[in-house]
């Protein structure tokens, strides 16, 4: 088990550890009992993860004498809404949960975001622990304390910054992950190489086939490195006032495409399209060499992710959706662009015509 510590120690947030490894379920439950004592533990998951791992996880908690219960909700982005959050709150009240309760998010990004949001508002906040079961969640969404739910008008428009008490990432969960969902996580891995670490990017170029075959050692190394990059950014800018915005590389357009497709396009697929668009904008504006933009597009394609935006999606509608993004300022949509791989910057002054042209250029 490897450990990455997120050092915060601020009056509104405490430091916590990310534990990464294989076959760590027993140690996870023991560490929860030892370091995160609570009167009751409520595991929140979706019905897909619950079917695979819910009973086993609850049993492992009960076997060491913990008072544990399970709450499930339907799997999928469509469940990431305020109604689901309120239904969970209602079930917590039925279970007689109180401020001595600890919530445990067992699942992917949707489960983690919803559980974190509920934890931040239930009884004016209770602690929660992340046990991410998808690659996206293990390398990205379980770390950093972003919680939230979607509205019909866009993703994550209601939420909080609320850090978990701990993160336990077991690579065993990835064994049952469908290929499409696994590839979503590869998109986030590629993002981290692009925005922070050219050495990691080269490692991904050299080993993407091994990662796709789920080589344990490779996965452990890359998951750990991604967590190290994210934790370093979060330590500097927990509330996304500046530097943390670089983590949104590819997400501005990606979220818009996701929403317009009614989530038939997955998060990783949207981010992949967004990264291709951002790289091409960077090239067109004279910041990024064509060869580096080409490397980015090639790696995304090799990872099994789309490099084209579906032709049925209208460029003007995509831009309109981007203007609803919570990270915009006034009428300006802020893009994360690149000077080179490993050197991002924020640009809020891109002409809509250029964005529209790039979208048309990469449509299928």
C-alpha contacts under 8 A as a table, 3 or more apart, distances in Angstrom:
res1	aa1	res2	aa2	distance
1	X	19	X	6.29
1	X	20	X	5.45
1	X	21	X	4.48
1	X	22	X	7.16
1	X	24	X	7.20
2	X	19	X	5.64
2	X	20	X	5.09
2	X	21	X	6.21
2	X	224	X	7.71
3	X	17	X	6.47
3	X	18	X	5.59
3	X	19	X	4.67
3	X	20	X	6.36
4	X	17	X	5.76
4	X	18	X	5.03
4	X	19	X	6.59
4	X	224	X	7.44
4	X	227	X	7.18
4	X	228	X	6.55
5	X	15	X	7.21
5	X	16	X	5.89
5	X	17	X	4.39
5	X	18	X	6.09
5	X	231	X	7.70
6	X	15	X	5.45
6	X	16	X	5.39
6	X	17	X	6.02
6	X	18	X	7.55
6	X	231	X	5.51
6	X	232	X	7.62
6	X	234	X	7.97
6	X	235	X	6.83
7	X	14	X	7.63
7	X	15	X	4.69
7	X	16	X	6.91
7	X	235	X	6.21
8	X	13	X	6.30
8	X	14	X	5.52
8	X	15	X	4.69
8	X	16	X	7.99
8	X	235	X	5.94
9	X	13	X	6.04
9	X	14	X	4.59
9	X	15	X	5.35
10	X	13	X	5.09
10	X	14	X	6.17
11	X	14	X	7.55
13	X	162	X	7.60
13	X	163	X	6.52
14	X	163	X	7.63
14	X	165	X	7.76
15	X	165	X	7.90
16	X	164	X	7.43
16	X	165	X	5.77
16	X	166	X	5.39
16	X	167	X	7.87
17	X	165	X	7.87
17	X	166	X	5.40
17	X	167	X	6.37
18	X	143	X	7.98
18	X	166	X	6.16
18	X	167	X	4.59
18	X	168	X	5.92
18	X	169	X	7.35
18	X	227	X	7.96
19	X	167	X	6.14
19	X	168	X	4.82
19	X	169	X	6.00
20	X	168	X	6.16
20	X	169	X	4.75
20	X	170	X	5.94
20	X	171	X	7.48
20	X	220	X	7.31
20	X	223	X	7.94
20	X	224	X	7.04
21	X	24	X	6.23
21	X	169	X	6.60
21	X	170	X	5.26
21	X	171	X	6.00
21	X	220	X	6.75
22	X	170	X	5.34
22	X	171	X	5.20
22	X	172	X	5.75
23	X	26	X	7.77
23	X	170	X	6.81
23	X	171	X	7.78
23	X	172	X	6.52
24	X	27	X	5.23
24	X	28	X	5.87
24	X	170	X	6.17
25	X	28	X	4.94
25	X	29	X	6.38
25	X	57	X	7.92
25	X	60	X	7.98
25	X	170	X	7.35
26	X	29	X	5.43
26	X	30	X	6.33
26	X	60	X	7.08
27	X	30	X	5.04
27	X	31	X	6.01
28	X	31	X	5.19
28	X	32	X	6.16
28	X	168	X	6.69
29	X	32	X	5.03
29	X	33	X	6.22
29	X	60	X	6.76
29	X	61	X	5.94
30	X	33	X	5.12
30	X	34	X	6.12
30	X	64	X	7.64
31	X	34	X	4.98
31	X	35	X	5.70
31	X	36	X	7.50
32	X	35	X	5.48
32	X	36	X	5.03
32	X	37	X	7.00
33	X	36	X	5.84
33	X	37	X	5.60
33	X	66	X	7.43
34	X	37	X	6.43
36	X	165	X	7.69
38	X	41	X	6.77
38	X	100	X	5.48
38	X	101	X	5.68
38	X	102	X	5.99
39	X	67	X	7.11
39	X	100	X	5.29
39	X	101	X	5.74
39	X	102	X	7.84
40	X	66	X	7.24
40	X	67	X	5.09
40	X	68	X	6.03
40	X	97	X	7.22
40	X	100	X	6.78
40	X	101	X	4.76
40	X	102	X	6.31
41	X	66	X	7.39
41	X	67	X	6.09
41	X	68	X	4.70
41	X	69	X	6.45
41	X	101	X	5.76
41	X	102	X	4.91
41	X	103	X	5.77
41	X	104	X	7.03
42	X	68	X	5.65
42	X	69	X	4.83
42	X	70	X	5.71
42	X	71	X	7.12
42	X	101	X	7.29
42	X	102	X	6.39
42	X	103	X	4.88
42	X	104	X	6.06
43	X	58	X	7.50
43	X	68	X	7.25
43	X	69	X	6.12
43	X	70	X	4.82
43	X	71	X	6.19
43	X	103	X	5.88
43	X	104	X	4.57
43	X	105	X	6.07
43	X	106	X	6.56
44	X	70	X	6.01
44	X	71	X	4.84
44	X	72	X	5.91
44	X	103	X	7.01
44	X	104	X	5.98
44	X	105	X	5.17
44	X	106	X	6.03
44	X	111	X	7.21
44	X	115	X	6.71
45	X	49	X	6.42
45	X	50	X	5.89
45	X	54	X	7.43
45	X	70	X	7.67
45	X	71	X	6.37
45	X	72	X	4.98
45	X	73	X	6.63
45	X	105	X	6.24
45	X	106	X	5.08
45	X	107	X	5.67
45	X	111	X	5.90
46	X	49	X	5.58
46	X	50	X	5.75
46	X	72	X	4.91
46	X	73	X	4.73
46	X	74	X	5.41
46	X	75	X	4.89
46	X	107	X	6.91
46	X	111	X	6.69
47	X	50	X	4.83
47	X	51	X	5.94
47	X	72	X	5.60
47	X	73	X	5.83
47	X	74	X	5.40
47	X	75	X	5.79
48	X	51	X	5.33
48	X	52	X	6.67
48	X	74	X	7.68
48	X	75	X	6.05
49	X	52	X	5.15
49	X	53	X	5.79
49	X	54	X	6.56
49	X	106	X	7.52
49	X	107	X	6.17
49	X	133	X	7.97
50	X	53	X	5.33
50	X	54	X	4.00
50	X	55	X	7.00
50	X	72	X	6.82
51	X	54	X	6.09
51	X	55	X	7.52
52	X	55	X	7.90
53	X	56	X	5.36
53	X	57	X	6.03
54	X	57	X	5.25
54	X	58	X	6.16
54	X	70	X	7.45
54	X	106	X	7.88
55	X	58	X	5.19
55	X	59	X	6.01
56	X	59	X	5.12
56	X	60	X	6.20
57	X	60	X	5.11
57	X	61	X	6.46
58	X	61	X	5.20
58	X	62	X	6.24
58	X	68	X	6.32
58	X	69	X	6.95
58	X	70	X	7.15
59	X	62	X	5.04
59	X	63	X	5.89
60	X	63	X	5.18
60	X	64	X	6.89
61	X	64	X	5.72
61	X	65	X	6.85
61	X	66	X	5.49
61	X	67	X	7.61
61	X	68	X	6.53
62	X	65	X	4.98
62	X	66	X	4.90
62	X	67	X	6.34
62	X	68	X	6.31
63	X	66	X	7.33
71	X	88	X	7.30
71	X	91	X	7.50
73	X	79	X	7.49
73	X	84	X	7.38
74	X	79	X	6.32
75	X	78	X	7.93
75	X	79	X	6.66
76	X	79	X	5.78
76	X	80	X	7.44
76	X	110	X	7.14
77	X	80	X	5.27
77	X	110	X	6.34
77	X	263	X	6.92
78	X	81	X	7.20
78	X	263	X	7.83
79	X	84	X	6.12
79	X	110	X	7.88
80	X	84	X	6.67
80	X	85	X	7.89
80	X	110	X	6.05
80	X	114	X	6.49
80	X	149	X	5.15
80	X	150	X	5.82
81	X	84	X	5.56
81	X	85	X	6.59
81	X	114	X	7.95
81	X	149	X	4.78
81	X	150	X	5.13
81	X	151	X	6.50
82	X	85	X	4.99
82	X	86	X	6.17
82	X	149	X	6.17
82	X	150	X	7.49
82	X	151	X	7.87
83	X	86	X	5.15
83	X	87	X	6.12
84	X	87	X	5.04
84	X	88	X	6.26
85	X	88	X	5.20
85	X	89	X	6.34
85	X	114	X	6.37
85	X	115	X	7.82
85	X	117	X	7.70
85	X	118	X	6.12
86	X	89	X	4.90
86	X	90	X	6.18
87	X	90	X	5.03
87	X	91	X	6.34
88	X	91	X	5.07
88	X	92	X	6.17
88	X	118	X	7.66
89	X	92	X	5.03
89	X	93	X	6.33
89	X	118	X	7.01
89	X	122	X	6.88
90	X	93	X	5.17
90	X	94	X	6.34
91	X	94	X	4.91
91	X	95	X	6.23
92	X	95	X	5.03
92	X	96	X	6.31
92	X	97	X	5.32
93	X	96	X	4.89
93	X	97	X	5.71
93	X	98	X	7.97
94	X	97	X	7.59
97	X	100	X	7.62
97	X	101	X	5.85
98	X	101	X	5.49
98	X	123	X	6.96
99	X	123	X	6.18
99	X	125	X	7.50
99	X	126	X	5.73
100	X	126	X	7.32
101	X	126	X	6.52
101	X	127	X	7.38
102	X	126	X	6.24
102	X	127	X	5.14
102	X	128	X	5.39
102	X	129	X	7.57
103	X	115	X	7.30
103	X	119	X	6.80
103	X	126	X	7.46
103	X	127	X	6.41
103	X	128	X	4.48
103	X	129	X	6.36
104	X	115	X	7.56
104	X	128	X	5.47
104	X	129	X	4.73
104	X	130	X	6.00
104	X	131	X	6.98
105	X	111	X	6.09
105	X	112	X	5.31
105	X	115	X	5.76
105	X	116	X	7.64
105	X	128	X	7.25
105	X	129	X	6.14
105	X	130	X	4.96
105	X	131	X	5.71
105	X	132	X	7.29
106	X	111	X	6.84
106	X	112	X	7.29
106	X	130	X	6.70
106	X	131	X	4.90
106	X	132	X	5.95
106	X	133	X	6.74
107	X	110	X	7.58
107	X	111	X	5.31
107	X	112	X	6.53
107	X	131	X	6.62
107	X	132	X	5.13
107	X	133	X	4.81
107	X	134	X	6.85
108	X	111	X	5.50
108	X	112	X	6.13
108	X	132	X	5.49
108	X	133	X	5.37
108	X	134	X	4.99
108	X	135	X	7.96
108	X	136	X	7.19
108	X	137	X	5.31
109	X	112	X	5.04
109	X	113	X	5.94
109	X	132	X	7.63
109	X	134	X	7.58
109	X	136	X	6.88
109	X	137	X	5.14
109	X	141	X	5.78
109	X	142	X	7.03
110	X	113	X	5.25
110	X	114	X	6.07
111	X	114	X	5.33
111	X	115	X	5.87
112	X	115	X	5.24
112	X	116	X	5.92
112	X	130	X	6.54
112	X	132	X	7.31
112	X	137	X	7.75
112	X	141	X	7.43
112	X	142	X	6.32
112	X	147	X	7.51
113	X	116	X	5.22
113	X	117	X	6.11
113	X	141	X	7.72
113	X	142	X	8.00
113	X	146	X	6.99
113	X	147	X	4.41
113	X	148	X	5.32
113	X	149	X	7.04
114	X	117	X	5.08
114	X	118	X	6.18
114	X	147	X	6.55
114	X	148	X	5.99
114	X	149	X	6.29
115	X	118	X	5.13
115	X	119	X	6.03
115	X	128	X	7.70
115	X	147	X	7.83
116	X	119	X	5.01
116	X	120	X	6.15
116	X	128	X	6.68
116	X	145	X	7.59
116	X	146	X	7.79
116	X	147	X	5.25
116	X	148	X	7.51
116	X	162	X	6.89
116	X	163	X	7.99
116	X	164	X	7.39
117	X	120	X	5.16
117	X	121	X	6.59
117	X	147	X	4.92
117	X	148	X	5.42
117	X	149	X	7.63
117	X	159	X	6.24
117	X	160	X	6.47
117	X	162	X	7.67
118	X	121	X	5.40
118	X	122	X	5.68
119	X	122	X	5.49
119	X	125	X	5.39
119	X	126	X	5.17
119	X	127	X	6.33
119	X	128	X	6.24
120	X	124	X	6.62
120	X	125	X	4.35
120	X	126	X	6.44
120	X	127	X	7.89
120	X	160	X	7.22
120	X	162	X	6.17
121	X	124	X	4.84
121	X	125	X	4.96
121	X	126	X	7.81
122	X	125	X	5.20
122	X	126	X	6.59
123	X	126	X	6.82
127	X	164	X	6.85
127	X	165	X	6.29
128	X	164	X	5.36
128	X	165	X	5.85
128	X	166	X	7.71
129	X	164	X	5.33
129	X	165	X	5.40
129	X	166	X	5.12
129	X	167	X	6.00
130	X	142	X	6.07
130	X	164	X	6.53
130	X	165	X	7.95
130	X	166	X	6.29
130	X	167	X	4.66
130	X	168	X	6.36
131	X	142	X	7.87
131	X	167	X	5.89
131	X	168	X	4.99
131	X	169	X	5.95
131	X	170	X	7.84
132	X	135	X	7.91
132	X	137	X	5.35
132	X	138	X	5.47
132	X	142	X	6.41
132	X	167	X	7.63
132	X	168	X	6.97
132	X	169	X	5.69
132	X	170	X	7.64
133	X	137	X	6.84
133	X	138	X	7.01
133	X	169	X	7.22
133	X	170	X	7.32
133	X	171	X	7.97
133	X	173	X	5.21
133	X	174	X	6.69
134	X	137	X	5.28
134	X	138	X	6.18
134	X	173	X	7.01
134	X	174	X	6.22
134	X	177	X	6.90
134	X	181	X	7.43
134	X	182	X	7.16
134	X	185	X	7.43
135	X	138	X	5.01
135	X	139	X	6.15
135	X	174	X	6.81
135	X	181	X	7.74
135	X	182	X	5.98
135	X	184	X	7.40
135	X	185	X	4.55
135	X	186	X	7.56
136	X	139	X	5.58
136	X	140	X	5.72
136	X	141	X	6.54
136	X	182	X	7.73
136	X	184	X	6.25
136	X	185	X	4.04
136	X	186	X	7.65
136	X	188	X	6.50
136	X	268	X	7.98
137	X	140	X	5.24
137	X	141	X	4.58
137	X	142	X	5.09
137	X	143	X	7.94
137	X	185	X	7.70
138	X	141	X	6.95
138	X	142	X	6.13
138	X	143	X	7.83
138	X	169	X	5.83
138	X	223	X	6.96
139	X	142	X	7.50
139	X	143	X	7.70
139	X	185	X	7.27
139	X	188	X	7.15
139	X	189	X	7.01
139	X	223	X	5.42
139	X	224	X	7.71
139	X	226	X	5.62
139	X	227	X	5.74
140	X	143	X	5.83
140	X	188	X	6.98
140	X	226	X	7.47
140	X	227	X	7.05
140	X	230	X	7.29
141	X	144	X	7.25
141	X	146	X	7.46
142	X	145	X	7.29
142	X	167	X	6.99
143	X	146	X	7.92
143	X	163	X	7.96
143	X	164	X	7.86
143	X	167	X	7.36
143	X	227	X	7.34
143	X	230	X	7.35
143	X	231	X	7.26
144	X	163	X	6.26
144	X	230	X	7.42
144	X	231	X	6.93
144	X	234	X	6.01
144	X	238	X	7.23
145	X	161	X	5.26
145	X	162	X	4.66
145	X	163	X	3.90
145	X	164	X	6.19
146	X	159	X	7.47
146	X	160	X	6.27
146	X	161	X	4.85
146	X	162	X	6.34
146	X	163	X	7.40
147	X	156	X	7.96
147	X	159	X	5.29
147	X	160	X	5.31
147	X	161	X	6.10
147	X	162	X	6.74
148	X	156	X	5.17
148	X	157	X	7.20
148	X	158	X	5.47
148	X	159	X	3.67
148	X	160	X	6.25
149	X	155	X	7.05
149	X	156	X	4.95
149	X	157	X	6.74
149	X	158	X	5.56
149	X	159	X	6.21
150	X	153	X	7.98
150	X	154	X	6.04
150	X	155	X	4.42
150	X	156	X	4.56
150	X	157	X	5.81
150	X	158	X	6.62
151	X	154	X	5.34
151	X	155	X	6.27
151	X	156	X	7.15
151	X	157	X	6.26
151	X	158	X	7.41
152	X	155	X	7.99
153	X	324	X	7.45
154	X	157	X	6.33
154	X	255	X	7.96
154	X	256	X	7.69
154	X	259	X	6.35
154	X	321	X	7.59
154	X	324	X	6.89
154	X	325	X	7.11
155	X	255	X	6.81
155	X	259	X	7.10
155	X	325	X	7.91
156	X	159	X	6.40
156	X	326	X	7.98
157	X	325	X	7.99
157	X	326	X	6.33
161	X	239	X	6.73
164	X	167	X	7.08
170	X	173	X	6.09
171	X	174	X	5.49
171	X	175	X	7.55
171	X	216	X	7.70
171	X	219	X	7.81
171	X	220	X	7.54
172	X	175	X	5.63
173	X	176	X	6.22
173	X	177	X	7.10
174	X	177	X	4.99
174	X	182	X	7.52
175	X	214	X	7.90
177	X	181	X	6.32
177	X	182	X	6.06
178	X	181	X	5.36
178	X	182	X	6.18
179	X	182	X	4.93
179	X	183	X	6.08
180	X	183	X	5.17
180	X	184	X	6.53
181	X	184	X	5.10
181	X	185	X	6.97
182	X	185	X	5.37
182	X	186	X	6.73
183	X	186	X	4.85
183	X	187	X	6.52
183	X	212	X	7.78
183	X	268	X	7.01
183	X	303	X	6.65
183	X	304	X	6.56
183	X	305	X	6.74
184	X	187	X	5.30
184	X	188	X	7.00
184	X	266	X	7.34
184	X	267	X	6.58
184	X	268	X	3.80
184	X	269	X	6.41
184	X	305	X	7.82
185	X	188	X	5.24
185	X	189	X	6.36
185	X	268	X	6.57
186	X	189	X	4.91
186	X	190	X	6.13
186	X	268	X	7.71
186	X	303	X	6.71
187	X	190	X	5.17
187	X	191	X	6.23
187	X	268	X	5.38
187	X	269	X	7.50
187	X	271	X	6.76
187	X	272	X	5.97
187	X	300	X	7.16
187	X	303	X	7.78
187	X	305	X	7.45
188	X	191	X	4.88
188	X	192	X	6.41
188	X	268	X	7.04
188	X	271	X	7.87
189	X	192	X	5.30
189	X	193	X	6.60
189	X	222	X	7.59
189	X	223	X	7.86
189	X	226	X	6.61
190	X	193	X	5.19
190	X	194	X	6.24
190	X	201	X	6.59
190	X	204	X	7.23
190	X	299	X	7.96
190	X	300	X	7.51
191	X	194	X	5.08
191	X	195	X	6.17
191	X	247	X	7.88
191	X	249	X	6.81
191	X	250	X	7.80
191	X	275	X	7.73
192	X	195	X	5.34
192	X	196	X	5.86
192	X	197	X	6.90
192	X	200	X	7.91
192	X	201	X	7.90
192	X	226	X	6.27
192	X	229	X	7.24
192	X	247	X	7.74
193	X	196	X	5.61
193	X	197	X	4.72
193	X	198	X	5.66
193	X	199	X	7.34
193	X	200	X	5.04
193	X	201	X	4.30
193	X	204	X	7.98
193	X	341	X	7.57
193	X	342	X	6.66
194	X	197	X	6.46
194	X	198	X	6.49
194	X	201	X	6.32
194	X	296	X	7.90
194	X	341	X	4.95
194	X	342	X	5.12
194	X	343	X	7.69
194	X	344	X	7.95
195	X	246	X	6.86
195	X	247	X	7.47
195	X	249	X	7.39
195	X	338	X	7.86
195	X	341	X	6.56
195	X	342	X	4.66
195	X	343	X	5.97
195	X	344	X	5.49
196	X	229	X	7.24
196	X	341	X	7.66
196	X	342	X	4.30
196	X	343	X	6.54
196	X	344	X	7.72
197	X	200	X	5.25
197	X	201	X	6.42
197	X	341	X	7.55
197	X	342	X	4.96
198	X	201	X	4.81
198	X	202	X	6.21
198	X	341	X	5.75
198	X	342	X	5.12
199	X	202	X	5.15
199	X	203	X	6.24
200	X	203	X	4.90
200	X	204	X	6.22
200	X	222	X	7.96
201	X	204	X	5.09
201	X	205	X	6.29
202	X	205	X	4.91
202	X	206	X	6.17
203	X	206	X	5.07
203	X	207	X	5.96
204	X	207	X	5.07
204	X	208	X	5.15
204	X	299	X	7.90
205	X	208	X	5.83
205	X	299	X	6.23
207	X	210	X	5.19
207	X	211	X	6.27
207	X	218	X	7.96
208	X	211	X	5.01
208	X	212	X	6.14
208	X	302	X	7.35
208	X	303	X	6.44
209	X	212	X	5.07
209	X	213	X	6.32
209	X	303	X	7.77
210	X	213	X	5.06
210	X	214	X	6.33
210	X	215	X	5.62
210	X	218	X	7.27
211	X	214	X	4.80
211	X	215	X	5.64
211	X	218	X	6.39
211	X	219	X	6.34
212	X	215	X	7.68
212	X	303	X	7.39
214	X	218	X	7.77
214	X	219	X	6.68
215	X	218	X	5.47
215	X	219	X	6.11
216	X	219	X	5.16
216	X	220	X	6.10
217	X	220	X	5.15
217	X	221	X	6.25
218	X	221	X	5.22
218	X	222	X	6.15
219	X	222	X	5.25
219	X	223	X	5.81
220	X	223	X	5.37
220	X	224	X	6.06
221	X	224	X	5.30
221	X	225	X	6.21
222	X	225	X	4.97
222	X	226	X	6.12
223	X	226	X	5.25
223	X	227	X	6.26
224	X	227	X	5.17
224	X	228	X	6.20
225	X	228	X	4.99
225	X	229	X	6.30
226	X	229	X	5.15
226	X	230	X	6.24
227	X	230	X	5.14
227	X	231	X	5.93
228	X	231	X	5.26
228	X	232	X	6.21
229	X	232	X	5.32
229	X	233	X	6.51
230	X	233	X	5.21
230	X	234	X	6.15
230	X	247	X	7.93
231	X	234	X	5.03
231	X	235	X	6.02
232	X	235	X	5.24
232	X	236	X	6.62
233	X	236	X	5.35
233	X	237	X	6.15
233	X	238	X	7.66
233	X	243	X	6.86
233	X	244	X	5.80
234	X	237	X	5.04
234	X	238	X	4.56
234	X	239	X	7.92
234	X	244	X	6.50
235	X	238	X	5.93
236	X	243	X	7.52
236	X	244	X	7.94
237	X	240	X	5.55
237	X	241	X	6.36
237	X	242	X	6.62
237	X	243	X	6.09
237	X	244	X	5.63
238	X	241	X	7.82
238	X	244	X	7.26
239	X	244	X	7.77
240	X	243	X	6.82
240	X	244	X	4.82
240	X	245	X	5.89
241	X	244	X	6.97
241	X	245	X	7.48
242	X	245	X	5.88
243	X	246	X	6.01
244	X	247	X	5.74
244	X	248	X	7.93
245	X	248	X	5.51
245	X	249	X	7.87
245	X	336	X	7.65
245	X	346	X	7.73
246	X	249	X	5.73
246	X	336	X	6.01
246	X	344	X	6.70
246	X	345	X	6.97
246	X	346	X	7.17
248	X	251	X	4.97
248	X	252	X	6.77
248	X	336	X	6.86
249	X	252	X	7.32
249	X	271	X	7.93
249	X	274	X	7.63
249	X	275	X	6.49
249	X	278	X	7.60
249	X	335	X	7.39
249	X	336	X	5.12
249	X	337	X	7.37
250	X	253	X	6.29
250	X	254	X	5.90
250	X	270	X	7.87
250	X	271	X	4.87
250	X	272	X	6.72
250	X	273	X	7.18
250	X	274	X	3.94
250	X	275	X	4.08
250	X	276	X	7.59
250	X	277	X	7.60
250	X	278	X	6.37
250	X	336	X	7.37
251	X	254	X	4.52
251	X	255	X	5.55
251	X	270	X	7.37
251	X	271	X	5.23
251	X	274	X	6.06
251	X	275	X	7.68
252	X	255	X	5.66
252	X	256	X	6.66
252	X	274	X	6.95
252	X	322	X	6.37
252	X	325	X	7.17
252	X	334	X	7.84
252	X	335	X	6.79
253	X	256	X	5.12
253	X	257	X	6.24
253	X	270	X	7.36
253	X	271	X	7.45
253	X	273	X	7.63
253	X	274	X	4.97
253	X	277	X	7.95
253	X	318	X	7.33
253	X	319	X	7.95
253	X	322	X	6.35
254	X	257	X	5.22
254	X	258	X	6.17
254	X	267	X	7.20
254	X	269	X	7.65
254	X	270	X	3.93
254	X	271	X	4.47
254	X	272	X	7.30
254	X	273	X	6.34
254	X	274	X	4.79
255	X	258	X	5.02
255	X	259	X	6.15
255	X	267	X	7.31
255	X	270	X	6.42
255	X	271	X	7.34
255	X	322	X	7.75
256	X	259	X	5.25
256	X	260	X	6.18
256	X	318	X	5.80
256	X	319	X	7.78
256	X	321	X	5.30
256	X	322	X	5.46
256	X	325	X	8.00
257	X	260	X	5.22
257	X	261	X	6.09
257	X	265	X	7.32
257	X	270	X	5.97
257	X	313	X	7.85
257	X	318	X	6.41
258	X	261	X	5.31
258	X	262	X	6.38
258	X	263	X	4.96
258	X	264	X	7.18
258	X	265	X	5.34
258	X	266	X	6.42
258	X	267	X	6.56
258	X	270	X	5.82
259	X	262	X	5.10
259	X	263	X	5.81
259	X	321	X	7.98
260	X	263	X	7.42
260	X	313	X	7.64
260	X	318	X	7.35
260	X	321	X	7.69
261	X	264	X	5.47
261	X	265	X	5.97
261	X	313	X	7.91
262	X	265	X	7.54
263	X	266	X	5.91
263	X	267	X	7.90
265	X	269	X	6.14
265	X	270	X	6.36
266	X	269	X	5.18
266	X	270	X	6.15
267	X	270	X	5.18
267	X	271	X	6.16
268	X	271	X	5.04
268	X	272	X	6.04
268	X	305	X	7.73
269	X	272	X	5.05
269	X	273	X	6.37
269	X	305	X	5.95
269	X	306	X	6.07
270	X	273	X	5.21
270	X	274	X	6.12
271	X	274	X	4.82
271	X	275	X	6.01
272	X	275	X	5.15
272	X	276	X	6.37
272	X	300	X	6.60
272	X	305	X	6.37
272	X	306	X	6.34
272	X	307	X	6.53
273	X	276	X	5.23
273	X	277	X	6.26
273	X	306	X	6.35
273	X	307	X	5.39
273	X	308	X	6.23
273	X	309	X	6.28
274	X	277	X	5.05
274	X	278	X	6.05
275	X	278	X	5.04
275	X	279	X	6.03
276	X	279	X	5.20
276	X	280	X	6.22
276	X	293	X	7.76
276	X	296	X	7.18
276	X	297	X	5.93
276	X	307	X	6.31
277	X	280	X	5.15
277	X	281	X	6.13
277	X	358	X	6.42
277	X	359	X	6.94
277	X	362	X	7.52
278	X	281	X	5.08
278	X	282	X	6.07
278	X	335	X	7.30
278	X	336	X	7.05
278	X	337	X	5.83
278	X	338	X	7.84
279	X	282	X	5.03
279	X	283	X	6.22
279	X	288	X	7.37
279	X	293	X	5.37
279	X	296	X	7.52
279	X	337	X	6.79
279	X	338	X	6.79
280	X	283	X	4.94
280	X	284	X	6.07
280	X	293	X	6.44
280	X	358	X	7.13
281	X	284	X	5.04
281	X	285	X	6.09
281	X	337	X	7.48
281	X	354	X	7.63
281	X	355	X	7.44
281	X	358	X	6.95
282	X	285	X	5.30
282	X	286	X	6.42
282	X	287	X	5.27
282	X	288	X	5.32
282	X	337	X	5.55
282	X	338	X	5.75
282	X	339	X	7.20
283	X	286	X	5.17
283	X	287	X	5.66
283	X	288	X	4.53
283	X	289	X	6.03
283	X	290	X	6.06
283	X	293	X	6.87
284	X	287	X	7.63
285	X	288	X	7.88
286	X	289	X	7.53
287	X	338	X	6.56
287	X	339	X	4.82
287	X	340	X	7.52
288	X	292	X	6.78
288	X	293	X	6.85
288	X	338	X	6.09
288	X	339	X	4.95
288	X	340	X	5.52
289	X	292	X	5.37
289	X	293	X	6.49
289	X	340	X	7.28
290	X	293	X	5.09
290	X	294	X	6.10
291	X	294	X	4.98
291	X	295	X	6.26
292	X	295	X	4.95
292	X	296	X	6.35
292	X	340	X	7.04
292	X	341	X	6.96
293	X	296	X	5.21
293	X	297	X	6.36
294	X	297	X	5.15
294	X	298	X	6.03
295	X	298	X	5.12
295	X	299	X	6.16
296	X	299	X	5.36
296	X	300	X	6.26
297	X	300	X	5.20
297	X	301	X	6.23
297	X	307	X	6.65
298	X	301	X	5.15
298	X	302	X	6.14
299	X	302	X	4.98
299	X	303	X	6.14
300	X	303	X	5.17
300	X	304	X	6.84
300	X	305	X	5.61
300	X	306	X	7.22
300	X	307	X	6.91
301	X	304	X	5.36
301	X	305	X	5.34
301	X	306	X	6.28
301	X	307	X	6.29
302	X	305	X	7.32
306	X	309	X	7.61
307	X	362	X	7.37
308	X	362	X	5.11
308	X	363	X	5.17
308	X	364	X	5.38
309	X	313	X	7.41
309	X	359	X	7.28
309	X	362	X	6.06
309	X	363	X	4.44
309	X	364	X	5.89
310	X	313	X	5.85
310	X	363	X	5.71
310	X	364	X	5.39
311	X	314	X	7.50
311	X	363	X	5.17
311	X	364	X	5.07
313	X	317	X	7.49
313	X	318	X	7.29
314	X	317	X	5.30
314	X	318	X	6.31
315	X	318	X	5.06
315	X	319	X	6.26
315	X	356	X	5.63
315	X	359	X	6.11
315	X	360	X	6.82
316	X	319	X	5.11
316	X	320	X	6.06
316	X	356	X	6.97
317	X	320	X	4.90
317	X	321	X	6.09
318	X	321	X	5.13
318	X	322	X	6.20
319	X	322	X	4.95
319	X	323	X	6.38
319	X	352	X	7.62
319	X	355	X	7.75
319	X	356	X	7.47
320	X	323	X	5.21
320	X	324	X	7.01
321	X	324	X	5.35
321	X	325	X	7.08
322	X	325	X	5.24
322	X	333	X	6.90
323	X	328	X	6.64
323	X	331	X	6.86
323	X	332	X	7.50
323	X	333	X	6.10
324	X	328	X	7.39
325	X	328	X	5.69
325	X	333	X	7.72
327	X	333	X	7.51
327	X	334	X	7.10
328	X	331	X	7.10
328	X	332	X	5.82
328	X	333	X	4.80
328	X	334	X	5.91
329	X	332	X	5.38
329	X	333	X	6.73
329	X	334	X	7.63
332	X	348	X	5.66
332	X	349	X	6.66
333	X	348	X	5.69
333	X	349	X	7.66
333	X	350	X	7.88
334	X	346	X	6.50
334	X	347	X	5.58
334	X	348	X	4.14
334	X	349	X	7.44
335	X	346	X	5.86
335	X	347	X	5.35
335	X	348	X	6.16
335	X	350	X	7.98
336	X	344	X	6.46
336	X	345	X	5.66
336	X	346	X	4.65
336	X	347	X	6.27
337	X	344	X	5.56
337	X	345	X	5.45
337	X	346	X	6.14
337	X	347	X	6.70
338	X	341	X	6.71
338	X	342	X	7.89
338	X	343	X	5.86
338	X	344	X	4.35
338	X	345	X	6.09
339	X	343	X	5.63
339	X	344	X	6.17
339	X	345	X	7.51
340	X	343	X	5.24
340	X	344	X	7.19
341	X	344	X	7.52
347	X	350	X	7.01
350	X	354	X	7.05
350	X	355	X	7.29
351	X	354	X	5.42
351	X	355	X	6.65
352	X	355	X	5.05
352	X	356	X	6.07
353	X	356	X	5.06
353	X	357	X	6.05
354	X	357	X	5.02
354	X	358	X	6.18
355	X	358	X	5.23
355	X	359	X	6.22
356	X	359	X	5.10
356	X	360	X	6.22
357	X	360	X	5.14
357	X	361	X	6.03
358	X	361	X	4.85
358	X	362	X	6.33
359	X	362	X	5.45
359	X	363	X	6.15
360	X	363	X	5.22
